[in-house]
């Protein structure tokens, strides 16, 4: 007797499973089909805007086995947030089927992020007997683009930018076969029916098409040319990373003098020649997300141009994540600089026309293709700190990031994030969603990308905000937009203090509303009474915060000018103790080349308080310290000071520091960390150690130890509370690791940031976490009033 007939005879029940989460575009229905048929179950499954529905008819034992398999071993790229089971009447049926998707008014299903090529697809493009041989757009259910090409939910081909490509008979057969790994892989295509490459010169004239375009692109890269190459979520600027002249030329053309470039390697074996790492770091590099992973430079690394990452000891490496990248790297067999094609701080470019308009003087040729990128998405940047993931830029592979909530959000809420590293977050139903990285909102292009991203999520989820949340800074573009919407549409708008939102973001990803002790260390953000904060300790929960400690304020002589010219901050701190005359005779290398007139003029401004702002920012303290240690004179990119100080600190060991006897302390008095005392300790040590071997390294390490100990001492006073370490300063690998170690020794729990950036990229999620809890409190109060 057949399994189907047996199931029909023995059927004791029929159940409906309603499943939410990342369950579309990840091979979920074929997985369901295979398990159902293997267990002899009858019924059907289909996609809809809220997820996937499965109806199963058969024995109670078989249904139980199916549900257990689904929960314990879902498809590799799937994530089940909820699974509800309802018994329904038996129906006449003799098979298990995958039926057409159903569209609903409201979308709840989580949109899947783009994933790197799977090994099966990579094997096919290298197999001369396979119809996908050398085809740069090969993909299947287990890999390829998703978010970047989706127009609407449910995730079906007509709702993607692949709708214009009619499948050939071979692709259609694979697409319609539930046992094929390309079953309902929406971007499925082959050389006969799919997207194709074209290579354009700097004058926008066509040079070659299809495989000829790939061949010529490889030849140009080997010659030291710079190409713009279209990937999944946008273009990269690409050149030979081993060719110093090519890398230097790219720096000059892009006007990027020092900020490190990311490097793409053909294989993990190639990456291991350039960097060192733990097993966890190599696994992260090879993960399905294929992020740019920050790794320690190999001491013997002389293959790369020194201009790739000048002055720092870290490399941002990543592996090919599309067949196109793999074909390029395999043919060249050398590492490539692959940096986002954009102007500084702006969104990644997604159209060839914009490459020519905005970066026409940078590139020698453009390798384009005709699969439209509907939703731009940059590369994710991550690192491991003590073998724990820290996401620095949330984008391709990780975003959109959806967090499932046990309780429904009271009303649809939109948080618009910060000015720099902007992202947006919105809450609806049982979901919190954090968008991919948008960028710094300092240009019309960036603001338009912000608007486009809002439109994307409104389109996907039919989302209409009933509550807006923004930063308190009145000049942030995101705040201006939110207030304009409030006035135009009558939507309430809540504002959340910047550093409090940092702490709330860590609370959100840990789904806690209880009190925590948060350390919010960053550049500068607007605090209370228009002060500039950035070195704050707060006891916080979802109702508010209490500032329990902060760095004593330092002067930014010239305001914003001091951020670009941190010598001004260094001098302001020195002026607290030394007169200009004394400074001239102070034996510090950092002062030796400073003009006497500059010191005098800045002292006058500092003394009179003219054009000077005060800030408690730890980020600005790092800038001043890097100047004091003579590691830099001007800031060429954000976070440069921290990278330089960390690189120096890593040159020596804890044992060497201990033997030197150098110990600095940042003491707290009445809730204020006494910066003047720390600065005096460093100046005194520098006079003695600056000319000794490893002297600067010892002071750099001792400086960060002092910060780590100050955090720990403060946490000891509130030892019952879990600690959140957040703000961009805690992207410093050494500082974060040392602080965690000391807190662990003090038996104080530290909350993990998981996949949410601790920098301003996580601000929107913190804003959202605050707003939905305010709405819950208001809802509860209203309900109590009517009882």
PEHUTA-V51467 format. One record per pair of residues at least 24 apart in sequence whose C-alpha atoms are under 8 Angstrom apart, sorted by the first residue. I is the first residue (numbers start at 0). J is the second residue. D is the distance in whole Angstrom. If there is no record, write none. Layout:
((I;J;D) (I;J;D))
This chain:
((2;39;5) (3;39;6) (3;40;7) (3;41;7) (3;93;6) (3;94;7) (4;93;7) (6;39;6) (6;40;6) (6;41;7) (6;56;8) (6;57;5) (6;58;7) (7;41;8) (7;57;7) (7;92;8) (7;93;7) (9;57;7) (9;58;6) (10;56;6) (10;57;4) (10;58;5) (11;56;8) (11;57;6) (11;58;5) (11;59;7) (12;56;6) (12;57;6) (12;58;7) (12;59;7) (12;86;7) (12;87;8) (12;88;8) (12;89;6) (13;54;7) (13;55;5) (13;56;4) (13;57;7) (13;86;6) (13;87;6) (13;88;6) (13;89;5) (13;90;8) (14;54;6) (14;55;5) (14;56;7) (14;84;6) (14;85;5) (14;86;4) (14;87;5) (15;52;7) (15;53;6) (15;54;4) (15;55;6) (15;84;6) (15;85;5) (15;86;6) (15;87;7) (16;52;6) (16;53;5) (16;54;6) (16;55;8) (16;82;6) (16;83;6) (16;84;5) (16;85;7) (17;50;7) (17;51;6) (17;52;5) (17;53;7) (17;81;8) (17;82;6) (17;83;5) (17;84;7) (18;50;6) (18;51;5) (18;52;6) (18;79;7) (18;80;8) (18;81;6) (18;82;5) (18;83;7) (19;49;6) (19;50;5) (19;51;7) (19;79;6) (19;80;6) (19;81;5) (19;82;7) (19;107;8) (19;108;6) (19;109;8) (20;50;7) (20;77;8) (20;78;6) (20;79;5) (20;80;5) (20;81;7) (20;108;6) (20;109;5) (20;403;8) (21;50;8) (21;76;8) (21;77;5) (21;78;5) (21;79;6) (21;80;8) (21;108;7) (21;109;5) (21;110;6) (21;111;6) (22;50;6) (22;51;7) (22;77;5) (22;78;7) (22;79;7) (22;108;7) (22;109;7) (23;50;7) (23;51;8) (23;77;8) (23;108;8) (23;109;8) (23;110;8) (23;111;7) (23;153;8) (23;154;6) (24;111;7) (24;140;7) (24;145;7) (24;154;6) (24;183;8) (24;184;7) (24;185;7) (25;74;7) (25;75;8) (25;76;6) (25;77;6) (25;111;8) (25;140;6) (25;141;6) (25;142;8) (26;74;7) (26;77;8) (26;140;5) (26;141;7) (26;180;8) (26;182;8) (26;183;8) (26;184;8) (27;73;8) (27;74;6) (27;77;7) (28;97;7) (29;177;5) (29;178;7) (29;182;7) (30;73;8) (30;74;7) (31;69;8) (32;95;7) (32;96;7) (32;97;7) (32;177;7) (33;177;8) (33;178;7) (34;65;7) (35;65;7) (35;95;7) (36;95;7) (38;65;7) (40;94;8) (40;95;7) (41;92;7) (41;93;6) (41;94;5) (41;95;5) (42;92;7) (42;94;6) (42;95;5) (42;96;6) (43;95;5) (43;96;5) (43;97;6) (43;98;7) (44;96;7) (44;97;5) (44;98;6) (45;97;6) (45;98;5) (45;99;6) (45;100;5) (45;101;7) (46;99;7) (46;100;5) (46;101;6) (46;153;7) (47;100;6) (47;101;5) (47;102;5) (47;103;7) (47;152;8) (47;153;5) (48;101;7) (48;102;6) (48;103;6) (48;104;8) (48;105;6) (48;106;4) (48;107;6) (48;108;6) (48;152;6) (48;153;5) (49;103;8) (49;105;7) (49;106;5) (49;107;4) (49;108;4) (50;107;7) (50;108;5) (50;109;8) (56;89;7) (75;141;8) (76;141;7) (80;403;6) (100;153;7) (100;155;8) (101;153;8) (102;152;8) (102;153;7) (104;461;8) (105;460;6) (105;461;6) (106;152;7) (106;153;8) (106;459;7) (106;460;5) (106;461;7) (107;428;7) (107;430;8) (107;460;7) (109;401;6) (110;145;8) (110;146;7) (110;399;7) (111;145;6) (111;146;6) (111;398;8) (111;399;7) (112;144;8) (112;145;6) (112;146;5) (112;395;7) (112;396;5) (112;397;6) (112;398;5) (112;399;6) (113;142;8) (113;143;6) (113;144;5) (113;145;5) (113;146;6) (113;147;7) (113;231;8) (113;288;8) (113;395;6) (113;396;5) (113;397;8) (114;141;8) (114;142;5) (114;143;5) (114;144;6) (114;145;8) (114;287;6) (114;288;6) (114;289;8) (114;320;8) (114;395;8) (114;396;5) (115;142;6) (115;143;6) (115;287;5) (115;288;6) (115;289;6) (115;319;8) (115;320;4) (115;321;6) (115;396;8) (116;141;8) (116;142;5) (116;143;6) (116;287;8) (116;320;6) (116;321;5) (116;322;7) (117;141;7) (117;142;6) (117;287;8) (120;322;8) (121;322;7) (121;325;8) (124;322;7) (130;189;7) (130;190;8) (131;189;6) (131;190;7) (133;210;8) (133;326;7) (134;189;7) (134;190;6) (134;322;7) (134;323;8) (135;321;7) (135;322;5) (135;323;4) (135;326;7) (136;188;7) (136;189;7) (136;193;8) (136;194;7) (136;321;8) (136;322;6) (136;323;7) (137;187;7) (137;188;7) (137;189;7) (137;322;6) (138;181;8) (138;184;8) (138;186;7) (138;187;6) (138;188;8) (139;180;6) (139;181;5) (139;182;8) (139;184;5) (139;186;8) (139;187;6) (140;180;6) (140;181;5) (140;182;7) (140;183;7) (140;184;5) (140;185;8) (141;180;8) (143;186;8) (143;321;7) (144;186;7) (144;231;6) (146;374;7) (146;399;8) (147;231;7) (147;232;6) (147;372;6) (147;373;6) (147;374;4) (147;375;6) (147;376;7) (148;371;7) (148;372;6) (148;373;5) (148;374;6) (149;373;7) (149;374;8) (150;373;7) (150;455;8) (150;458;8) (150;459;7) (151;458;7) (151;459;5) (151;460;8) (152;459;6) (152;460;8) (154;185;8) (155;183;8) (155;185;6) (156;185;5) (156;186;7) (159;185;8) (160;370;7) (160;371;6) (160;372;8) (160;373;7) (161;185;7) (161;186;6) (161;370;7) (164;192;7) (164;193;6) (164;194;8) (165;192;6) (165;193;8) (166;192;6) (166;193;8) (167;191;7) (167;192;6) (194;368;7) (194;369;6) (194;370;6) (195;368;6) (195;369;6) (195;370;8) (196;366;7) (196;367;6) (196;368;4) (196;369;7) (197;366;6) (197;367;5) (197;368;6) (198;364;7) (198;365;6) (198;366;5) (198;367;6) (199;364;6) (199;365;5) (199;366;7) (199;367;8) (200;363;6) (200;364;4) (200;365;6) (201;355;7) (201;359;7) (201;362;7) (201;363;5) (201;364;5) (201;365;7) (203;355;8) (212;366;7) (213;327;7) (213;366;8) (216;366;7) (217;327;6) (217;330;7) (217;331;7) (221;331;7) (224;362;8) (224;363;6) (225;249;7) (225;361;7) (225;362;5) (225;363;5) (225;364;7) (226;362;5) (226;363;6) (226;364;5) (226;365;6) (226;366;7) (227;340;7) (227;354;8) (227;362;6) (227;364;7) (227;365;5) (227;366;6) (228;365;6) (228;366;5) (228;367;6) (229;349;7) (229;366;6) (229;367;5) (229;368;7) (230;321;7) (230;323;8) (230;324;8) (231;321;7) (231;372;7) (231;376;8) (232;349;7) (232;372;6) (232;374;7) (232;375;5) (232;376;4) (232;377;6) (232;378;8) (232;395;7) (233;339;8) (233;340;8) (233;347;6) (233;348;5) (233;349;4) (233;350;8) (233;372;7) (233;375;6) (233;376;7) (233;377;7) (234;339;6) (234;340;5) (234;347;7) (234;348;6) (234;349;6) (234;350;8) (235;337;6) (235;338;5) (235;339;5) (235;340;5) (236;336;7) (236;337;6) (236;338;5) (236;339;6) (236;340;5) (236;362;8) (237;335;6) (237;336;5) (237;337;5) (237;338;7) (238;335;6) (238;336;5) (238;337;7) (239;333;7) (239;334;7) (239;335;5) (239;336;6) (240;303;6) (240;304;6) (240;307;7) (240;333;8) (240;334;6) (240;335;5) (240;336;5) (241;302;6) (241;303;4) (241;304;5) (241;333;7) (241;334;7) (241;335;8) (242;303;7) (242;304;6) (243;303;8) (243;304;5) (243;305;7) (243;306;7) (246;304;7) (246;306;6) (246;307;7) (246;336;8) (247;306;6) (249;361;7) (252;360;7) (252;361;5) (253;342;8) (253;358;8) (253;361;6) (256;635;7) (257;306;8) (257;308;7) (257;309;6) (257;635;6) (257;636;7) (258;308;7) (258;309;8) (258;635;7) (258;636;6) (258;639;8) (259;307;6) (259;308;4) (259;309;7) (259;314;8) (259;315;8) (260;307;5) (260;308;6) (260;315;7) (260;336;6) (260;337;7) (260;338;6) (261;291;7) (261;307;8) (261;314;7) (261;315;5) (261;316;6) (261;317;8) (261;336;6) (261;337;6) (261;338;6) (262;314;8) (262;315;6) (262;316;5) (262;317;6) (262;334;6) (262;335;5) (262;336;4) (262;337;6) (262;338;8) (263;316;6) (263;317;5) (263;318;5) (263;319;7) (263;334;6) (263;335;5) (263;336;6) (263;337;6) (264;316;7) (264;317;6) (264;318;5) (264;319;7) (264;328;7) (264;333;7) (264;334;5) (264;335;7) (265;318;6) (265;319;6) (265;325;7) (265;328;5) (265;329;6) (265;332;7) (265;333;7) (265;334;7) (266;318;6) (266;319;8) (267;318;7) (269;334;8) (270;316;7) (272;297;7) (272;300;7) (273;297;5) (273;299;8) (273;300;5) (273;302;7) (273;303;8) (274;300;7) (274;314;7) (277;386;8) (279;383;8) (279;386;6) (280;382;8) (280;383;6) (280;386;7) (284;316;8) (284;317;6) (284;318;7) (285;318;7) (287;396;7) (288;395;7) (288;396;4) (288;397;7) (289;317;6) (289;318;6) (289;319;8) (289;320;6) (289;396;7) (290;317;6) (290;318;8) (290;378;6) (290;379;5) (290;380;6) (290;381;6) (290;395;8) (290;396;7) (291;315;6) (291;316;5) (291;317;5) (291;318;8) (291;378;7) (291;379;6) (291;380;5) (291;381;6) (292;316;5) (292;317;6) (292;380;6) (292;381;5) (292;382;5) (293;380;8) (293;381;6) (293;382;5) (293;383;8) (294;382;7) (303;334;8) (307;336;8) (310;643;7) (310;646;8) (311;642;6) (311;643;6) (311;646;5) (312;646;5) (313;646;8) (315;380;8) (339;377;7) (339;378;8) (344;438;6) (344;439;5) (344;440;8) (344;441;8) (345;438;6) (345;439;6) (345;440;8) (345;441;8) (345;442;7) (345;444;7) (345;445;5) (346;377;8) (346;437;6) (346;438;6) (346;444;7) (346;445;6) (346;448;7) (347;375;7) (347;376;7) (347;377;6) (348;375;8) (349;375;6) (374;452;8) (374;455;7) (376;435;6) (376;436;7) (377;435;8) (377;436;7) (384;732;6) (384;735;8) (384;736;6) (385;736;7) (388;753;7) (388;754;7) (389;730;8) (389;752;7) (389;753;7) (389;754;7) (389;755;8) (389;756;7) (390;753;7) (390;754;5) (390;755;6) (390;756;5) (390;757;8) (391;730;7) (391;756;5) (391;757;7) (391;758;7) (391;760;8) (392;436;6) (392;756;7) (392;760;7) (393;435;6) (393;436;6) (393;754;7) (393;755;7) (393;756;7) (393;760;7) (394;434;8) (394;435;4) (394;436;6) (395;435;7) (397;754;8) (398;433;7) (398;434;6) (398;435;5) (399;432;7) (399;433;6) (399;434;5) (399;435;6) (400;432;6) (400;433;5) (400;434;7) (400;435;8) (401;430;7) (401;431;6) (401;432;4) (401;433;6) (402;430;6) (402;431;5) (402;432;6) (402;508;8) (403;429;6) (403;430;5) (403;431;7) (404;429;5) (404;430;6) (404;431;7) (405;429;7) (408;771;6) (408;775;8) (409;771;7) (409;774;6) (409;775;6) (409;778;8) (410;465;6) (410;466;7) (410;771;8) (410;774;8) (411;462;7) (411;463;7) (411;464;5) (411;465;5) (411;466;7) (412;464;5) (412;465;6) (412;466;5) (412;467;6) (412;468;8) (412;767;7) (412;770;8) (412;771;7) (413;464;6) (413;465;8) (413;466;6) (413;467;5) (413;468;6) (413;767;7) (414;467;6) (414;468;4) (414;469;6) (414;763;5) (414;764;7) (414;766;6) (414;767;5) (415;467;8) (415;468;6) (415;469;6) (415;470;8) (415;477;6) (415;478;7) (415;481;7) (415;763;6) (416;469;6) (416;470;7) (416;477;7) (416;759;8) (416;760;8) (416;761;8) (416;762;5) (416;763;4) (416;764;8) (416;766;7) (417;469;8) (417;470;6) (417;475;7) (417;477;7) (417;478;8) (417;497;8) (417;759;6) (417;760;8) (417;762;6) (417;763;7) (418;475;5) (418;476;6) (418;477;7) (419;759;6) (419;760;8) (420;758;8) (420;759;6) (420;760;5) (421;759;7) (421;760;6) (421;763;8) (422;760;6) (422;761;7) (422;762;8) (422;763;6) (423;453;8) (423;763;5) (423;764;8) (424;763;5) (424;764;6) (424;767;7) (425;764;8) (425;767;7) (426;767;7) (426;771;8) (431;764;8) (433;763;8) (433;764;6) (436;760;7) (440;475;8) (440;476;6) (440;477;8) (441;476;8) (446;476;7) (464;490;8) (465;490;6) (465;491;7) (466;490;6) (466;491;5) (466;492;6) (466;493;8) (467;491;6) (467;492;5) (467;493;6) (468;492;5) (468;493;5) (468;494;6) (468;495;7) (468;766;6) (468;767;7) (468;770;7) (469;493;6) (469;494;5) (469;495;6) (469;763;8) (469;766;7) (470;494;5) (470;495;5) (470;496;6) (470;497;6) (470;766;8) (471;495;6) (471;496;6) (471;497;7) (471;525;7) (472;524;8) (472;525;6) (493;770;7) (494;766;8) (495;766;6) (495;769;8) (496;525;7) (496;526;7) (497;524;6) (497;525;7) (497;526;7) (497;762;7) (498;524;7) (498;526;8) (498;532;8) (498;533;7) (498;535;8) (498;726;8) (499;537;8) (499;539;7) (499;544;7) (499;765;8) (500;762;6) (500;763;8) (500;764;8) (500;765;5) (500;766;5) (500;769;8) (501;725;6) (501;726;6) (501;757;7) (501;758;8) (501;759;7) (501;761;7) (501;762;5) (501;765;6) (502;539;8) (502;723;6) (502;724;8) (502;725;6) (502;765;7) (503;539;8) (503;540;8) (503;541;7) (503;764;8) (503;765;4) (503;766;7) (503;768;7) (503;769;7) (504;755;8) (504;757;8) (504;761;6) (504;762;6) (504;763;8) (504;764;5) (504;765;4) (504;766;7) (504;768;7) (505;723;6) (505;725;8) (505;750;7) (505;751;7) (505;752;5) (505;755;8) (505;757;8) (505;765;7) (506;723;8) (506;750;8) (506;765;8) (507;764;7) (507;765;6) (507;768;6) (508;752;7) (508;753;7) (508;755;7) (509;750;7) (509;751;8) (509;752;8) (512;540;6) (512;541;5) (513;540;6) (513;541;7) (514;538;7) (514;539;5) (514;540;4) (514;541;8) (514;720;7) (514;721;8) (515;539;5) (515;540;6) (515;720;5) (515;721;5) (515;722;6) (515;723;7) (516;714;7) (516;717;7) (516;720;6) (516;721;6) (516;722;5) (516;723;6) (517;722;6) (517;723;5) (517;724;6) (517;725;7) (518;710;8) (518;722;8) (518;723;6) (518;724;5) (518;725;6) (518;726;8) (519;724;7) (519;725;5) (519;726;5) (520;616;7) (520;617;6) (520;618;7) (520;724;8) (520;725;6) (520;726;5) (520;727;7) (520;728;5) (520;729;7) (521;616;6) (521;617;6) (521;618;5) (521;726;5) (521;727;5) (521;728;5) (521;729;8) (521;758;8) (522;616;6) (522;617;7) (522;618;4) (522;619;6) (522;727;7) (522;728;8) (523;614;7) (523;616;6) (523;618;7) (523;619;8) (530;613;7) (530;614;7) (531;612;8) (531;613;7) (531;614;5) (531;615;7) (531;616;7) (532;614;6) (532;615;5) (532;616;6) (533;614;7) (533;615;5) (533;616;4) (533;617;6) (533;618;7) (534;615;5) (534;616;5) (534;617;5) (534;618;8) (535;615;8) (541;768;7) (541;769;5) (541;772;6) (541;773;8) (542;769;7) (542;772;8) (542;773;7) (547;670;6) (548;667;8) (548;670;4) (548;671;5) (548;672;7) (548;713;8) (549;615;7) (549;670;6) (549;671;5) (549;672;6) (550;615;5) (550;616;7) (550;617;7) (550;671;6) (550;672;5) (550;673;7) (550;674;7) (551;615;6) (551;671;6) (551;672;6) (551;673;6) (551;674;6) (552;613;6) (552;614;5) (552;615;4) (552;616;8) (553;613;5) (553;614;5) (553;615;6) (554;605;7) (554;611;6) (554;612;6) (554;613;5) (554;614;6) (555;611;5) (555;612;5) (555;613;6) (555;614;7) (556;601;7) (556;604;7) (556;605;6) (556;609;8) (556;610;6) (556;611;5) (556;612;7) (557;609;8) (557;610;5) (557;611;5) (557;612;8) (558;610;6) (558;611;5) (558;612;5) (562;619;7) (562;622;8) (562;634;7) (563;633;6) (563;634;5) (563;635;7) (564;632;7) (564;633;5) (564;634;6) (565;619;8) (565;622;6) (565;623;6) (565;626;7) (565;632;7) (565;633;6) (565;634;7) (566;623;7) (566;626;6) (566;632;6) (566;633;7) (567;601;7) (568;619;8) (568;620;8) (568;622;8) (568;623;5) (569;623;5) (569;624;7) (569;626;7) (569;627;6) (570;598;8) (570;601;8) (570;602;8) (571;602;8) (571;605;7) (572;675;7) (572;678;7) (574;602;7) (575;675;7) (586;686;6) (587;685;7) (587;686;6) (587;689;8) (588;629;7) (589;626;6) (589;627;6) (589;628;7) (589;629;5) (617;728;7) (618;727;8) (618;728;6) (628;685;8) (628;695;6) (628;699;8) (638;728;8) (641;728;8) (641;731;6) (642;731;7) (644;696;8) (644;699;6) (644;700;8) (645;699;7) (645;700;8) (645;731;7) (645;732;8) (645;733;6) (647;695;7) (647;696;5) (647;699;6) (647;700;8) (648;696;5) (648;697;7) (648;698;8) (648;699;5) (648;700;5) (649;696;8) (649;700;8) (649;733;8) (650;693;8) (650;696;6) (651;693;7) (651;696;6) (651;697;7) (655;697;8) (656;697;6) (656;700;8) (656;701;7) (659;697;8) (661;697;7) (661;698;7) (661;701;7) (662;701;6) (662;705;8) (663;701;6) (663;702;6) (663;704;8) (663;705;6) (664;705;5) (664;706;8) (664;708;8) (664;709;8) (665;705;6) (665;706;7) (665;708;8) (665;709;6) (666;709;7) (667;709;8) (672;709;8) (703;733;8) (703;734;6) (704;734;7) (704;737;7) (704;738;8) (706;734;8) (707;734;7) (707;735;8) (707;737;6) (707;738;4) (707;741;7) (708;738;7) (708;741;7) (710;738;7) (711;738;7) (711;741;6) (711;742;6) (711;745;8) (714;742;8) (714;747;8) (715;745;7) (715;747;8) (718;747;6) (719;747;8) (720;747;8) (720;748;8) (721;747;7) (721;748;5) (721;749;6) (721;750;7) (722;747;7) (722;748;6) (722;749;5) (722;750;6) (723;749;6) (723;750;5) (723;751;8) (724;749;8) (724;750;8) (724;757;8) (725;757;5) (725;758;7) (726;757;5) (726;758;5) (726;759;7) (727;757;6) (727;758;4) (727;759;7) (728;758;8) (729;757;7) (730;757;7) (730;758;8))
